[in-house]
Amino acid sequence: MTSANAPRVLAGHGTENDFVVLPDPDGAVWPEHRLDEALVRRLCDRRGGLGGDGVLRLVRSVHVPDAAAVLGAHLDSCEWFMDHRNADGSTAEMCGNGIRLFLHALVAEGLLDRATCEAGILVGTRGGPRRVGATADGNYWVDMGPAREFGAGEAGVAGRTFAGLAVSMGNPHLACLTDVDVDGLDLSGTPSVDAGLFPDGVNVELVNVLEAGAHIRLRVVERGVGETRSCGTGACAAGYAALAAAGRAEGTVLVDVPGGRLSVQVTPGTTLLTGPAVLVAAGELCPEWLAG
Ligand SMILES: N[C@@H](CCC[C@H](N)C(=O)O)C(=O)O
């Protein structure tokens, strides 16, 4: 079934952190008022909608009203803007798995050529510009900027209290290194955290160190979503915390998540996240469903 008025849609994931992708290069298909919180929730609904941890709109920065404010002098160097929404309809500053899928989808949709993608481009996000590109082996890397510590906190999860490091990757994280086997935890609830330290909410990572400063396993409860099978910014925050716990300010950490494996390279100046991006389907949204 095809219809002239049916918006194009793709579905994909990065280490099984999955997204509904809406191509909207000229901002004409999904103006802000149309892609509202309620529609994002419906799209991400795993039974009544397509299902996903969030939505990524592929749009040129000039068509995003608040892009100039967040990108400033970088507006001209960021042709594209990753308009990310969490499954509950809220916006986030950054999404490490989403931005790799964003680049992959730009190429798949013919909006960016492969050579430019391999060289890397600057993408606008609500957390500022981020450089992202493809690796020779078909993965994607993103320069996430430096991890910034902003205190120590605790998370109440599954009837236990976990101590953690508050780390900003543009968005807020509490990375909790623990000896408790994270695979055995019930993460169906919302973690309790200090609202003073996290006034805008927080993503909580529960982390087992497999090899000090080199290899970790994590599970994550994301702000605006709940438990997901991966979180790119969370992997960076947890990698940074694992290195700090090993007394190091730099290094490369392998991060195992329920949905696969990511690599996080930390230097004093930046954080490089590398991992896969997968498109699963492409088609169109049914006007009848949209009108419902
Ligand atoms: N899954 C993402 C992070 C998405 C945003 C997060 N839920 C927040 O609200 O900060 C990632 O891969 O980084």
The ligand as a Gaussian input file, in Angstrom:
#p B3LYP/6-31G(d) Opt

LIG

0 1
 N       19.824000       5.842000      24.454000
 C       20.537000       7.044000      24.307000
 C       20.227000       8.136000      25.291000
 C       18.845000       8.712000      25.036000
 C       18.510000       9.900000      25.913000
 C       18.307000       9.564000      27.362000
 N       17.185000       8.679000      27.585000
 C       18.127000      10.866000      28.137000
 O       16.985000      11.281000      28.391000
 O       19.128000      11.491000      28.476000
 C       22.006000       6.844000      24.024000
 O       22.316000       5.892000      23.297000
 O       22.820000       7.649000      24.442000

